[in-house]
Amino acid sequence: MESRTIGHRSVSAIGLGGMPLSIEGRPDRDRAIATVHAALDAGVTLVDTADAYHRDAGEVGHNEELIAEALRTWGGDTSDVLVATKGGHLRPGDGTWTQDGRPEYLKAAAKASAQRLGVEAIGLYQFHRPDPSVPYAESIGALVDLLDEGVIQQAGISNANVAQIDEANEILGGRLASVQNQFSPAFRSSLGELEHCAELGVAFLPWSPLGGIARAAEVGSTHAAFGRVAEQHGVSPQQVTLAWELSLAPVVVPIPGASRPTSIQDSAEAVGLELTTDELAELSDH
Ligand SMILES: NC(=O)c1ccc[n+]([C@@H]2O[C@H](COP(=O)([O-])OP(=O)(O)OC[C@H]3O[C@@H](n4cnc5c(N)ncnc54)[C@H](OP(=O)(O)O)[C@@H]3O)[C@@H](O)[C@H]2O)c1
């Protein structure tokens, strides 16, 4: 599969988002493992996870442990697979999401994630979401310490605006590897951050690239141009959506979620889908 870069790592141009495998509506363990294996079989070498991808209280790290198990049981060489995790977002177990961006919390969380993933150093660690009660610079300072201590190999951020991207990159001494923001046909207001990342040469990982778990199936009808182009090519509207995102800049690496093997198999094929300049312009306009 075509590769793109995140910092000093080469990864497949389409990654796997792990969230649907661990939150509400998640599949049973066998189907979850089969979904990750299908991604690896398809040549996916980026898996996005987070310590907060779990459903109930008391199961922090559910998704990280699942991904680690899937990598162990796959049977192939996983040395080129980048597992990107996150910290700083929490799920108390009542369906809500909370934040904790205190440096001491983030450092302990990263060490716990490394243990669950079974690695000495995390390939990419992302600060999940700014915590309004903690100065951003302090949270990013924890990433600097984690890099310097060798707990993480690369640092990224998520849910950040242009000013925060610049601030993080400066504090990290130019070592910001990635930005993960919401971006899809339904949510384009982070195009400015995407373009800023392209200028900086920092990877941009669109989250909920198909519109989110509840809306992904309808992307071709809620955004008719995507459905039309899909029909012309005889492929799924989801593939067209991911191919369009890939076309926006060489730093873009979408991470579609999946809870069944066929979803990620289909998404991975977006890499080979060639859309014309006219089609891409039409998709960007609608
Ligand atoms: N940083 C953040 O704050 C943040 C927030 C949200 C998500 N994320 C990350 O971004 C990832 C992706 O976002 P998401 O999972 O919320 O939403 P999404 O990728 O927009 O949609 C996921 C859903 O799309 C369906 N799907 C995927 N490929 C498909 C295909 N080719 N054809 C038809 N359906 C397809 C899957 O269905 P099935 O379940 O039926 O397979 C899956 O449930 C997450 O998994 C997570 O890693 C990050």
The ligand as an SDF file (V2000), in Angstrom:
LIG
                    3D

 48 52  0  0  0  0  0  0  0  0999 V2000
   -8.8110   12.2960   18.7470 N   0  0  0  0  0  0  0  0  0  0  0  0
  -10.0870   12.2620   19.0030 C   0  0  0  0  0  0  0  0  0  0  0  0
  -10.6160   13.0540   19.7950 O   0  0  0  0  0  0  0  0  0  0  0  0
  -10.9250   11.2160   18.3300 C   0  0  0  0  0  0  0  0  0  0  0  0
  -12.3280   11.2760   18.4000 C   0  0  0  0  0  0  0  0  0  0  0  0
  -13.0680   10.2840   17.7090 C   0  0  0  0  0  0  0  0  0  0  0  0
  -12.4010    9.2910   17.0070 C   0  0  0  0  0  0  0  0  0  0  0  0
  -11.0270    9.2570   16.9870 N   0  0  0  0  0  0  0  0  0  0  0  0
  -10.2980    8.2060   16.2210 C   0  0  0  0  0  0  0  0  0  0  0  0
  -10.6990    8.2630   14.8700 O   0  0  0  0  0  0  0  0  0  0  0  0
  -11.1210    6.9620   14.4600 C   0  0  0  0  0  0  0  0  0  0  0  0
  -12.1710    7.0520   13.3960 C   0  0  0  0  0  0  0  0  0  0  0  0
  -13.3170    7.7320   13.8490 O   0  0  0  0  0  0  0  0  0  0  0  0
  -14.7010    6.9800   14.1800 P   0  0  0  0  0  0  0  0  0  0  0  0
  -14.4350    5.5430   14.3660 O   0  0  0  0  0  0  0  0  0  0  0  0
  -15.3160    7.7630   15.2720 O   0  0  0  0  0  0  0  0  0  0  0  0
  -15.5960    7.2750   12.9060 O   0  0  0  0  0  0  0  0  0  0  0  0
  -15.4820    6.9480   11.3410 P   0  0  0  0  0  0  0  0  0  0  0  0
  -14.1580    6.4020   11.0180 O   0  0  0  0  0  0  0  0  0  0  0  0
  -15.9400    8.1610   10.6270 O   0  0  0  0  0  0  0  0  0  0  0  0
  -16.6060    5.8440   11.1830 O   0  0  0  0  0  0  0  0  0  0  0  0
  -16.4170    4.5620   11.7210 C   0  0  0  0  0  0  0  0  0  0  0  0
  -17.4550    3.6320   11.1460 C   0  0  0  0  0  0  0  0  0  0  0  0
  -17.3530    3.6110    9.7560 O   0  0  0  0  0  0  0  0  0  0  0  0
  -17.7190    2.3520    9.2600 C   0  0  0  0  0  0  0  0  0  0  0  0
  -16.8710    2.0800    8.0950 N   0  0  0  0  0  0  0  0  0  0  0  0
  -15.5240    2.1740    8.0390 C   0  0  0  0  0  0  0  0  0  0  0  0
  -15.0750    1.9030    6.8090 N   0  0  0  0  0  0  0  0  0  0  0  0
  -16.1710    1.6350    6.0470 C   0  0  0  0  0  0  0  0  0  0  0  0
  -16.3610    1.2770    4.7030 C   0  0  0  0  0  0  0  0  0  0  0  0
  -15.3360    1.1840    3.8610 N   0  0  0  0  0  0  0  0  0  0  0  0
  -17.6390    1.0760    4.2660 N   0  0  0  0  0  0  0  0  0  0  0  0
  -18.6880    1.1880    5.1180 C   0  0  0  0  0  0  0  0  0  0  0  0
  -18.5610    1.5200    6.4150 N   0  0  0  0  0  0  0  0  0  0  0  0
  -17.3190    1.7460    6.8780 C   0  0  0  0  0  0  0  0  0  0  0  0
  -17.4390    1.3490   10.3500 C   0  0  0  0  0  0  0  0  0  0  0  0
  -18.5000    0.4500   10.3860 O   0  0  0  0  0  0  0  0  0  0  0  0
  -18.4520   -0.9790   11.0980 P   0  0  0  0  0  0  0  0  0  0  0  0
  -18.4310   -0.6800   12.5640 O   0  0  0  0  0  0  0  0  0  0  0  0
  -19.7060   -1.6170   10.6350 O   0  0  0  0  0  0  0  0  0  0  0  0
  -17.1940   -1.6690   10.6580 O   0  0  0  0  0  0  0  0  0  0  0  0
  -17.2320    2.1940   11.5890 C   0  0  0  0  0  0  0  0  0  0  0  0
  -18.0920    1.9030   12.6510 O   0  0  0  0  0  0  0  0  0  0  0  0
  -11.6110    6.3290   15.7660 C   0  0  0  0  0  0  0  0  0  0  0  0
  -11.7400    4.9450   15.6380 O   0  0  0  0  0  0  0  0  0  0  0  0
  -10.5540    6.7830   16.7020 C   0  0  0  0  0  0  0  0  0  0  0  0
   -9.3880    5.9970   16.5510 O   0  0  0  0  0  0  0  0  0  0  0  0
  -10.3100   10.2050   17.6280 C   0  0  0  0  0  0  0  0  0  0  0  0
  1  2  1  0
  2  3  2  0
  2  4  1  0
  4  5  1  0
  4 48  2  0
  5  6  2  0
  6  7  1  0
  7  8  2  0
  8  9  1  0
  8 48  1  0
  9 10  1  0
  9 46  1  0
 10 11  1  0
 11 12  1  0
 11 44  1  0
 12 13  1  0
 13 14  1  0
 14 15  2  0
 14 16  1  0
 14 17  1  0
 17 18  1  0
 18 19  2  0
 18 20  1  0
 18 21  1  0
 21 22  1  0
 22 23  1  0
 23 24  1  0
 23 42  1  0
 24 25  1  0
 25 26  1  0
 25 36  1  0
 26 27  1  0
 26 35  1  0
 27 28  2  0
 28 29  1  0
 29 30  1  0
 29 35  2  0
 30 31  1  0
 30 32  2  0
 32 33  1  0
 33 34  2  0
 34 35  1  0
 36 37  1  0
 36 42  1  0
 37 38  1  0
 38 39  2  0
 38 40  1  0
 38 41  1  0
 42 43  1  0
 44 45  1  0
 44 46  1  0
 46 47  1  0
M  CHG  2   8   1  16  -1
M  END
$$$$
